Amino acid sequence: MIRDGPFRVFWKGLKVAFFSPVMSADTVLAASMVAFAGGDFFSATVHMEGLVWVESEMARAVRNHVRLGGLVPPELHRLAEGAAWLSDPTRVNPNSLVHNPIGAYLLIKRLNQEWANAIKTLPQPQEVFGEMYEELQLPSLADLEGCALALMRLQDVYNLDMRRVIDGEIVMKCRPNDTDACHDVNVSELKNRTVPLRLSILDVFYFGIVAQSHNDFYHAALWLNETLAIMNANECELCPDRREVLDRLADTYSKLRNHRGALQLFSESYRIDPTNPHTQARIRDEEYYANLQGNYVWQLQRSDDWEGRDKYEELCRVGVLQNRAPRASVSCRYFRPSPYFYLQPIKMEVLHETNPVIHLFHDIVSESEAARMREMAVPKFHRSVVVGDDGGDAIILNRVSETAWHFDYDDPVVARLSRRVDYATGLSTAEGTAEAFQVVNYGLGGQYIPHTDYFEGDHVTRHVQNGNRVVTFLLYLSDVDAGGATVFPIVDVAVPVVRNSAAVFWSMEKSGAVVPNSLHAGCPVLIGSKWIANKWIREHGNEFRRPCGLTPDE
């Protein structure tokens, strides 16, 4: 990626029109540099947008070199011509490529493998790329693996049709126990595509290998089985080694205690290579365990590794539909919580009336304010963390996002938005009574499993010096095409991503009692780039702003 240095001059010639309206050229360039410093690209969509720009500039450098009479290997010329559409202002926004998870995976793979390998064949890469080559950092294998894991996470949450994913389409299918509000939908129709997004059989096999390496044998079985099915149907020109596929799938079945299936696959592998002593030993082992199982009928099932997962995923699927159609709400009305809003009242949508109160404030932030919050965040970005079991910060696999903190003294826009939160909630947002704005851009398959914003148990001592969290003011700084809802599993509410709005919910009663029903979660984005900004308001300093009621539940 491009770092600080003389090469920055080269980037000044790039056209700002290349980017989506929500991001400036400087912001995306900064995203590229932050991605390099942070070590990965897939953890925030804005980093991926920077990679689209990088590929466009590499392709332009190759085409310019050829036009001036230079020679390049055929593979490099093919890549450059294939990326020519990225510089065509008459085509759709190039960033839509990485707003689609399949497109994002294919971009990472193309840069990590095809571009990197083609560049290695150049005797003098500097002659083609100039100063760009010295500062270039392409995605790593960790990025590619992260993309594969993200796609499998999306496959689970949204029950994606795997065959359609391989064909380049994102088709969400409802599960049998889903509510009547859910129905199958082709999410791919939400974005016009300009390049084919079909996965090859080698991609399908790679997904199985990644799942197996992470001991995710459920997804390993799915993707390795699909690899074998494609090979059996003679649908691939460049197929992986059949014996390796059989051995990997057999080993996966063995880990899942499907010993009969493993025995069958090892036996087929043995027929390919009867001299392999390892396969012979595995056949003996699987025969032994298969005989022990007797008449046991094996069925591939996903293990639910945390409570409430099915309900969470069901609400996420409902949230996809709410991005496309009117959603049920308790009521809508104009709201004037303070004189600040007398001339222009808040357009408030009531999603849940009590325990917890959940409101959606529409048009609470302007386009320019949201753009400024995003722009300021990129240079500060670091991988998002959660509170670990020991009370410290911890990075978890499924929370794929980047975080920055904005304080009121950082910028007048930040201070103005803090005051607006004060006026809207009736609670002080001054230093010591509220936390700084936490700005987040989600990456591929980034989700946040059910949690509460208030602290309890062993975490109270470390995190509640200024009192516990009373209210969450969640600003949506962008929109998405599908997914990304904030869901409340206990009260059965899904809050969609609505650009320039704010989801507001209370985690504590006036009495100081916490609200367990405020348990909520963030759904992964299917298509789009999700930007949010959280403001958490604390107890201390707000005692007279929100005095206790006469009953415990007030």
C-alpha positions as CSV (number, residue, x, y, z in Angstrom):
1,M,0.0,0.0,0.0
2,I,1.1,3.6,-0.4
3,R,2.8,5.1,2.6
4,D,4.0,8.7,3.3
5,G,6.9,9.8,1.1
6,P,7.7,11.2,-2.3
7,F,5.1,8.9,-4.0
8,R,2.3,11.0,-2.5
9,V,2.9,13.5,-5.4
10,F,2.0,10.8,-7.8
11,W,-1.4,10.3,-6.2
12,K,-2.4,14.0,-6.6
13,G,-3.3,13.3,-10.2
14,L,-6.0,10.8,-9.3
15,K,-9.5,11.8,-9.9
16,V,-11.8,12.4,-6.9
17,A,-14.7,11.4,-9.2
18,F,-13.5,7.8,-9.0
19,F,-14.9,7.5,-5.5
20,S,-18.4,7.2,-4.1
21,P,-20.0,10.5,-2.9
22,V,-19.4,9.5,0.8
23,M,-15.6,9.4,0.6
24,S,-13.1,11.9,-0.6
25,A,-9.9,11.0,-2.5
26,D,-7.7,11.9,0.5
27,T,-9.8,9.8,2.8
28,V,-9.4,6.7,0.6
29,L,-5.7,7.3,0.3
30,A,-5.5,7.6,4.1
31,A,-7.4,4.3,4.3
32,S,-4.8,2.7,2.2
33,M,-2.0,3.8,4.4
34,V,-3.9,2.8,7.6
35,A,-4.5,-0.6,6.2
36,F,-0.8,-1.0,5.6
37,A,0.0,0.1,9.1
38,G,-2.7,-2.2,10.6
39,G,-1.6,-5.2,8.7
40,D,-4.9,-6.2,7.0
41,F,-7.3,-4.8,4.5
42,F,-10.5,-6.9,5.0
43,S,-11.2,-5.5,8.4
44,A,-12.8,-2.3,7.1
45,T,-14.6,-1.7,3.8
46,V,-12.8,1.7,3.4
47,H,-9.5,-0.2,3.2
48,M,-11.0,-2.4,0.4
49,E,-12.1,0.8,-1.5
50,G,-8.4,1.9,-1.3
51,L,-7.4,-1.4,-2.9
52,V,-9.8,-0.8,-5.9
53,W,-7.9,2.5,-6.4
54,V,-4.5,0.7,-6.2
55,E,-5.5,-1.9,-8.8
56,S,-6.7,0.9,-11.1
57,E,-3.4,2.7,-10.8
58,M,-1.3,-0.4,-11.4
59,A,-3.4,-1.2,-14.5
60,R,-3.0,2.4,-15.8
61,A,0.8,2.2,-15.2
62,V,1.0,-1.0,-17.2
63,R,-1.1,0.4,-20.1
64,N,1.0,3.6,-20.2
65,H,4.2,1.5,-20.3
66,V,2.8,-0.6,-23.2
67,R,1.6,2.5,-25.1
68,L,5.1,4.0,-24.9
69,G,6.6,0.9,-26.5
70,G,7.5,-1.1,-23.4
71,L,7.0,-4.9,-23.1
72,V,5.2,-6.7,-20.3
73,P,4.4,-10.4,-19.8
74,P,1.0,-11.5,-21.3
75,E,-0.5,-12.2,-17.9
76,L,0.3,-8.7,-16.7
77,H,-1.1,-7.2,-19.9
78,R,-4.3,-9.3,-19.4
79,L,-4.7,-8.0,-15.8
80,A,-4.2,-4.4,-16.9
81,E,-6.8,-4.7,-19.7
82,G,-9.2,-6.5,-17.3
83,A,-9.1,-3.6,-14.9
84,A,-9.6,-0.9,-17.5
85,W,-13.3,-0.4,-16.5
86,L,-12.2,0.9,-13.1
87,S,-11.0,4.2,-14.8
88,D,-14.1,4.5,-17.0
89,P,-16.3,7.4,-15.6
90,T,-19.3,6.2,-17.5
91,R,-19.4,2.9,-15.6
92,V,-21.0,2.3,-12.2
93,N,-19.0,3.3,-9.0
94,P,-16.0,0.9,-8.9
95,N,-16.4,0.7,-5.1
96,S,-19.5,-1.4,-5.6
97,L,-17.1,-4.2,-6.4
98,V,-15.9,-4.5,-2.8
99,H,-19.3,-3.7,-1.4
100,N,-20.2,-7.2,-2.6
101,P,-18.5,-9.9,-0.5
102,I,-17.8,-12.1,-3.5
103,G,-16.3,-9.2,-5.4
104,A,-14.2,-8.3,-2.4
105,Y,-12.8,-11.8,-2.1
106,L,-12.0,-11.9,-5.8
107,L,-10.2,-8.6,-5.6
108,I,-8.1,-9.7,-2.7
109,K,-7.3,-13.0,-4.5
110,R,-6.4,-11.2,-7.7
111,L,-4.0,-8.8,-6.0
112,N,-2.5,-11.4,-3.7
113,Q,-1.9,-14.0,-6.3
114,E,-2.3,-12.9,-9.9
115,W,-0.9,-9.4,-9.7
116,A,1.8,-10.3,-7.3
117,N,3.0,-13.3,-9.4
118,A,2.9,-11.3,-12.6
119,I,4.9,-8.5,-11.1
120,K,7.6,-11.0,-9.9
121,T,8.2,-12.0,-13.6
122,L,9.3,-8.4,-14.4
123,P,13.1,-8.0,-14.6
124,Q,12.8,-4.3,-13.7
125,P,9.4,-3.6,-12.1
126,Q,10.4,0.0,-11.5
127,E,10.4,0.7,-15.3
128,V,6.7,-0.2,-15.4
129,F,5.4,1.2,-12.0
130,G,8.0,3.9,-11.2
131,E,8.0,5.1,-7.6
132,M,4.8,3.3,-7.0
133,Y,6.7,-0.1,-6.8
134,E,8.8,1.0,-3.9
135,E,5.8,1.9,-1.8
136,L,3.4,-0.9,-2.9
137,Q,2.0,-3.3,-0.3
138,L,-0.5,-5.9,-1.6
139,P,-2.9,-8.0,0.5
140,S,-1.5,-10.9,2.4
141,L,-2.7,-14.5,2.6
142,A,-4.2,-13.5,6.0
143,D,-6.5,-11.1,4.1
144,L,-7.5,-13.8,1.7
145,E,-8.2,-16.2,4.5
146,G,-10.2,-13.5,6.3
147,C,-12.4,-13.0,3.2
148,A,-13.1,-16.7,3.0
149,L,-14.1,-16.9,6.6
150,A,-16.3,-13.8,6.2
151,L,-18.2,-15.4,3.3
152,M,-18.8,-18.5,5.4
153,R,-20.1,-16.3,8.2
154,L,-22.5,-14.6,5.8
155,Q,-23.5,-18.0,4.5
156,D,-24.6,-18.9,8.0
157,V,-26.3,-15.8,9.2
158,Y,-28.3,-15.2,6.0
159,N,-28.6,-18.9,5.0
160,L,-27.1,-18.1,1.6
161,D,-27.7,-20.6,-1.2
162,M,-24.1,-22.0,-1.7
163,R,-24.6,-22.9,-5.3
164,R,-25.8,-19.4,-6.1
165,V,-22.8,-17.9,-4.3
166,I,-20.5,-20.0,-6.5
167,D,-22.3,-18.6,-9.5
168,G,-21.7,-15.1,-8.2
169,E,-25.2,-14.4,-6.8
170,I,-26.2,-13.7,-3.2
171,V,-29.5,-15.4,-2.6
172,M,-30.9,-15.4,1.0
173,K,-33.1,-18.3,1.9
174,C,-35.4,-18.4,4.9
175,R,-35.2,-21.3,7.4
176,P,-38.2,-23.4,8.2
177,N,-38.7,-21.8,11.6
178,D,-38.4,-18.2,10.4
179,T,-41.4,-15.9,10.9
180,D,-43.9,-15.2,8.1
181,A,-42.1,-11.8,7.6
182,C,-39.2,-13.6,6.0
183,H,-39.0,-14.7,2.4
184,D,-36.3,-15.7,0.0
185,V,-34.7,-12.8,-1.8
186,N,-31.9,-12.4,-4.4
187,V,-29.8,-9.7,-2.8
188,S,-27.5,-9.4,-5.8
189,E,-30.3,-7.6,-7.7
190,L,-29.6,-4.6,-5.5
191,K,-26.3,-3.8,-7.3
192,N,-25.5,-3.5,-11.0
193,R,-22.4,-5.6,-11.8
194,T,-19.8,-4.8,-14.4
195,V,-17.5,-7.8,-13.9
196,P,-18.3,-11.5,-13.5
197,L,-18.1,-12.7,-9.9
198,R,-18.3,-16.4,-10.4
199,L,-16.1,-18.5,-8.0
200,S,-13.9,-21.2,-9.6
201,I,-13.7,-24.7,-8.2
202,L,-10.3,-23.8,-6.8
203,D,-12.0,-21.1,-4.8
204,V,-14.6,-23.6,-3.5
205,F,-11.8,-26.0,-2.5
206,Y,-9.9,-23.2,-0.8
207,F,-12.9,-22.3,1.3
208,G,-13.0,-25.9,2.5
209,I,-9.3,-25.9,3.3
210,V,-9.6,-22.6,5.3
211,A,-12.6,-23.9,7.3
212,Q,-10.7,-27.2,8.0
213,S,-7.7,-25.3,9.2
214,H,-9.9,-23.4,11.7
215,N,-11.4,-26.6,12.9
216,D,-14.7,-25.5,11.4
217,F,-15.6,-29.0,10.2
218,Y,-19.2,-28.1,9.4
219,H,-18.3,-25.6,6.7
220,A,-15.3,-27.7,5.7
221,A,-17.7,-30.6,4.9
222,L,-20.0,-28.3,3.0
223,W,-17.4,-26.8,0.7
224,L,-15.3,-29.9,0.2
225,N,-18.5,-31.9,-0.6
226,E,-19.4,-29.2,-3.2
227,T,-15.8,-29.4,-4.6
228,L,-16.3,-33.1,-5.1
229,A,-19.7,-32.7,-6.6
230,I,-18.4,-30.2,-9.2
231,M,-15.6,-32.6,-10.1
232,N,-17.9,-35.6,-10.4
233,A,-20.1,-33.6,-12.7
234,N,-17.1,-32.7,-14.9
235,E,-17.9,-29.0,-14.5
236,C,-14.3,-27.8,-14.1
237,E,-11.4,-27.4,-16.5
238,L,-8.7,-26.8,-13.9
239,C,-9.6,-29.2,-11.1
240,P,-7.7,-29.7,-7.8
241,D,-6.1,-33.1,-7.1
242,R,-8.9,-35.6,-6.5
243,R,-7.0,-37.6,-4.0
244,E,-6.3,-34.5,-1.9
245,V,-10.0,-33.6,-1.9
246,L,-11.0,-37.1,-0.9
247,D,-8.5,-37.2,1.9
248,R,-9.5,-33.8,3.3
249,L,-13.2,-34.6,3.2
250,A,-12.6,-38.0,4.7
251,D,-10.5,-36.4,7.5
252,T,-13.3,-33.9,8.0
253,Y,-15.9,-36.6,8.2
254,S,-13.8,-38.5,10.7
255,K,-13.6,-35.4,13.0
256,L,-17.4,-35.1,12.7
257,R,-17.8,-38.8,13.7
258,N,-19.1,-39.8,10.3
259,H,-16.9,-42.9,10.2
260,R,-18.8,-44.7,7.4
261,G,-18.5,-41.6,5.2
262,A,-14.8,-41.3,6.0
263,L,-14.3,-45.0,5.3
264,Q,-15.9,-44.7,1.9
265,L,-13.8,-41.7,0.9
266,F,-10.5,-43.2,2.2
267,S,-11.3,-46.3,0.2
268,E,-11.8,-44.3,-3.0
269,S,-8.6,-42.5,-2.3
270,Y,-6.8,-45.8,-1.8
271,R,-7.9,-47.0,-5.2
272,I,-6.2,-43.9,-6.7
273,D,-3.0,-44.6,-4.8
274,P,-2.9,-48.2,-3.3
275,T,0.7,-47.8,-2.2
276,N,0.0,-45.1,0.4
277,P,0.5,-46.6,3.9
278,H,-1.2,-43.6,5.5
279,T,-4.4,-44.2,3.7
280,Q,-4.3,-48.0,4.5
281,A,-4.0,-47.2,8.2
282,R,-6.9,-44.7,8.1
283,I,-9.1,-47.3,6.4
284,R,-8.4,-49.7,9.3
285,D,-9.2,-47.0,11.8
286,E,-12.4,-45.9,10.2
287,E,-13.6,-49.6,9.8
288,Y,-13.1,-50.1,13.5
289,Y,-15.1,-47.0,14.5
290,A,-17.8,-47.6,11.9
291,N,-18.4,-51.0,13.4
292,L,-18.6,-49.5,16.9
293,Q,-21.4,-47.1,15.6
294,G,-23.7,-49.9,14.6
295,N,-26.9,-48.6,13.1
296,Y,-26.2,-44.9,13.9
297,V,-27.4,-42.6,11.2
298,W,-25.1,-39.6,10.8
299,Q,-26.4,-36.1,9.7
300,L,-24.4,-33.0,9.1
301,Q,-25.4,-30.4,11.7
302,R,-24.1,-27.0,12.6
303,S,-23.1,-26.7,16.3
304,D,-24.7,-23.6,17.9
305,D,-21.8,-22.3,19.9
306,W,-23.7,-19.5,21.7
307,E,-27.1,-19.2,23.2
308,G,-29.7,-17.3,21.1
309,R,-27.9,-17.7,17.8
310,D,-31.0,-18.9,15.9
311,K,-33.1,-15.9,17.0
312,Y,-30.3,-13.5,16.2
313,E,-29.8,-14.9,12.7
314,E,-33.6,-14.8,12.1
315,L,-33.8,-11.1,13.0
316,C,-30.8,-10.4,10.8
317,R,-32.6,-12.0,7.8
318,V,-35.7,-9.9,8.6
319,G,-33.4,-6.9,8.8
320,V,-32.4,-7.5,5.2
321,L,-36.0,-7.3,4.1
322,Q,-36.6,-4.1,6.1
323,N,-33.9,-2.4,4.1
324,R,-36.1,-3.0,1.0
325,A,-39.7,-2.5,2.3
326,P,-41.6,-0.5,4.9
327,R,-41.1,-1.9,8.4
328,A,-43.6,-2.3,11.2
329,S,-43.2,0.3,14.0
330,V,-45.3,1.2,17.0
331,S,-45.7,4.9,15.9
332,C,-44.1,7.9,14.2
333,R,-44.3,11.4,15.4
334,Y,-42.5,14.7,15.7
335,F,-40.5,15.1,18.9
336,R,-39.4,18.3,20.6
337,P,-37.3,17.3,23.6
338,S,-35.7,20.8,24.0
339,P,-36.0,24.3,22.5
340,Y,-33.2,23.4,20.1
341,F,-35.7,21.3,18.2
342,Y,-38.8,23.6,18.3
343,L,-38.4,24.9,14.7
344,Q,-37.1,21.6,13.3
345,P,-38.5,18.8,15.4
346,I,-37.0,15.3,15.4
347,K,-38.8,12.8,13.2
348,M,-39.0,10.0,15.7
349,E,-40.0,6.4,14.9
350,V,-40.9,4.4,18.0
351,L,-39.8,0.8,17.5
352,H,-40.3,-0.4,21.1
353,E,-42.1,1.6,23.8
354,T,-40.7,0.2,27.0
355,N,-38.1,-2.1,28.6
356,P,-36.2,-1.1,26.6
357,V,-37.2,2.1,24.9
358,I,-36.0,2.0,21.3
359,H,-36.4,5.0,19.0
360,L,-35.1,5.8,15.5
361,F,-34.4,9.5,15.0
362,H,-34.4,10.3,11.3
363,D,-32.2,13.0,9.7
364,I,-30.5,13.8,13.0
365,V,-27.1,14.4,11.3
366,S,-26.4,16.2,8.0
367,E,-24.5,14.8,5.0
368,S,-21.6,17.1,5.6
369,E,-21.4,16.2,9.3
370,A,-21.4,12.5,8.5
371,A,-18.8,12.9,5.9
372,R,-16.5,14.8,8.3
373,M,-16.9,12.1,11.0
374,R,-15.9,9.5,8.5
375,E,-13.0,11.5,7.1
376,M,-11.5,12.1,10.6
377,A,-11.8,8.5,11.5
378,V,-9.7,6.9,8.8
379,P,-6.2,8.1,10.0
380,K,-7.1,6.9,13.6
381,F,-8.4,3.5,12.7
382,H,-7.3,0.4,14.5
383,R,-8.9,-3.1,14.8
384,S,-12.0,-3.1,16.9
385,V,-11.8,-4.9,20.3
386,V,-14.2,-6.2,22.9
387,V,-14.0,-6.5,26.7
388,G,-12.2,-9.8,27.3
389,D,-12.8,-12.3,30.1
390,D,-10.0,-10.7,32.1
391,G,-11.5,-7.2,31.7
392,G,-9.0,-6.1,29.1
393,D,-9.2,-5.5,25.4
394,A,-9.5,-8.5,23.2
395,I,-9.7,-9.1,19.4
396,I,-12.3,-11.7,18.3
397,L,-12.6,-13.4,15.0
398,N,-16.1,-12.4,14.1
399,R,-15.9,-8.7,15.1
400,V,-14.4,-7.5,11.8
401,S,-14.3,-3.7,11.9
402,E,-12.0,-0.8,12.5
403,T,-12.6,1.8,15.3
404,A,-11.6,5.4,16.0
405,W,-12.5,7.8,18.8
406,H,-13.6,11.4,18.3
407,F,-13.4,13.8,21.3
408,D,-15.3,17.1,21.4
409,Y,-12.0,19.1,21.2
410,D,-11.0,17.3,18.0
411,D,-13.3,19.2,15.7
412,P,-16.2,21.6,15.8
413,V,-18.4,19.1,14.1
414,V,-17.8,16.5,16.9
415,A,-18.6,19.1,19.6
416,R,-21.8,20.2,17.7
417,L,-23.0,16.6,17.4
418,S,-22.3,16.0,21.1
419,R,-24.4,19.0,22.0
420,R,-27.2,17.7,19.7
421,V,-27.2,14.4,21.6
422,D,-27.5,16.3,24.8
423,Y,-30.5,18.2,23.5
424,A,-32.1,15.1,22.1
425,T,-31.8,12.9,25.2
426,G,-31.9,15.5,28.0
427,L,-28.7,14.1,29.4
428,S,-25.3,15.8,29.7
429,T,-22.6,14.8,27.2
430,A,-19.9,17.0,28.8
431,E,-16.5,15.4,29.5
432,G,-16.8,12.9,32.3
433,T,-20.5,12.3,31.8
434,A,-20.3,10.7,28.4
435,E,-17.8,8.8,26.3
436,A,-16.2,10.1,23.1
437,F,-17.8,9.2,19.8
438,Q,-16.8,5.7,18.8
439,V,-16.7,5.7,14.9
440,V,-16.7,2.2,13.3
441,N,-16.4,1.0,9.7
442,Y,-17.3,-2.7,9.3
443,G,-15.3,-5.1,7.3
444,L,-16.2,-8.3,5.4
445,G,-18.7,-10.4,7.4
446,G,-18.2,-8.2,10.5
447,Q,-20.7,-8.9,13.2
448,Y,-21.1,-8.3,16.9
449,I,-22.9,-11.1,18.8
450,P,-25.5,-10.3,21.4
451,H,-24.3,-8.2,24.3
452,T,-25.4,-5.4,26.6
453,D,-23.8,-1.9,26.6
454,Y,-24.0,-1.7,30.4
455,F,-21.3,-3.4,32.5
456,E,-21.9,-6.0,35.2
457,G,-20.0,-8.6,37.2
458,D,-16.2,-8.4,37.3
459,H,-16.1,-5.7,34.6
460,V,-17.9,-3.1,36.7
461,T,-14.8,-2.2,38.8
462,R,-12.7,-1.4,35.8
463,H,-15.2,0.3,33.5
464,V,-17.7,2.3,35.6
465,Q,-15.7,5.0,37.3
466,N,-18.1,7.5,35.9
467,G,-21.1,5.3,36.4
468,N,-22.7,2.7,34.2
469,R,-23.9,3.4,30.7
470,V,-27.5,4.8,30.7
471,V,-28.3,5.3,27.0
472,T,-26.8,4.4,23.6
473,F,-27.0,7.0,20.8
474,L,-26.1,5.1,17.6
475,L,-25.6,7.3,14.6
476,Y,-25.7,5.7,11.1
477,L,-23.2,7.6,9.0
478,S,-24.0,5.7,5.8
479,D,-26.6,3.4,4.3
480,V,-26.2,-0.1,3.0
481,D,-28.0,-2.1,0.4
482,A,-28.6,-5.2,2.5
483,G,-27.8,-6.4,6.0
484,G,-26.2,-4.6,8.9
485,A,-29.3,-4.3,11.1
486,T,-29.0,-3.8,14.9
487,V,-31.2,-6.5,16.4
488,F,-32.8,-7.0,19.9
489,P,-33.4,-10.7,20.2
490,I,-35.3,-10.7,23.5
491,V,-37.9,-8.1,22.3
492,D,-37.9,-9.2,18.7
493,V,-36.9,-5.9,17.1
494,A,-34.7,-5.3,14.1
495,V,-33.4,-1.7,13.5
496,P,-32.3,-1.2,9.9
497,V,-29.4,1.0,8.8
498,V,-31.0,4.3,7.8
499,R,-28.5,6.9,6.6
500,N,-28.1,10.0,8.8
501,S,-30.5,8.6,11.5
502,A,-29.8,7.5,15.0
503,A,-31.0,4.4,16.9
504,V,-31.5,5.4,20.6
505,F,-32.1,2.9,23.3
506,W,-31.9,2.9,27.1
507,S,-29.8,0.4,29.1
508,M,-30.9,1.6,32.6
509,E,-34.1,2.6,34.3
510,K,-34.3,5.8,36.3
511,S,-34.0,3.8,39.4
512,G,-30.5,2.7,38.4
513,A,-31.6,-0.9,37.5
514,V,-30.1,-2.3,34.4
515,V,-32.4,-3.4,31.5
516,P,-31.4,-7.0,30.4
517,N,-33.9,-6.7,27.5
518,S,-31.5,-4.2,25.9
519,L,-29.4,-7.1,24.8
520,H,-28.6,-6.4,21.2
521,A,-26.3,-7.4,18.3
522,G,-24.9,-6.1,15.1
523,C,-25.7,-8.1,11.9
524,P,-23.0,-8.4,9.2
525,V,-23.4,-6.3,6.1
526,L,-24.3,-8.3,3.0
527,I,-23.9,-5.5,0.4
528,G,-22.6,-2.1,1.2
529,S,-20.3,-0.2,3.6
530,K,-21.6,0.4,7.1
531,W,-20.3,3.4,9.1
532,I,-21.6,4.1,12.6
533,A,-20.8,6.5,15.5
534,N,-21.7,5.5,19.1
535,K,-22.1,7.9,22.0
536,W,-22.6,6.3,25.4
537,I,-23.9,8.5,28.2
538,R,-23.0,7.6,31.8
539,E,-24.8,7.9,35.1
540,H,-22.6,10.3,37.0
541,G,-23.2,13.9,36.2
542,N,-26.8,13.2,35.1
543,E,-28.4,12.6,38.4
544,F,-30.3,15.9,38.3
545,R,-31.0,15.6,34.5
546,R,-32.8,12.3,35.0
547,P,-34.0,12.0,38.6
548,C,-35.2,8.7,40.0
549,G,-38.9,7.9,39.8
550,L,-41.2,6.8,42.6
551,T,-41.2,3.2,41.6
552,P,-38.3,0.8,40.8
553,D,-39.2,0.5,37.1
554,E,-39.3,4.3,36.4
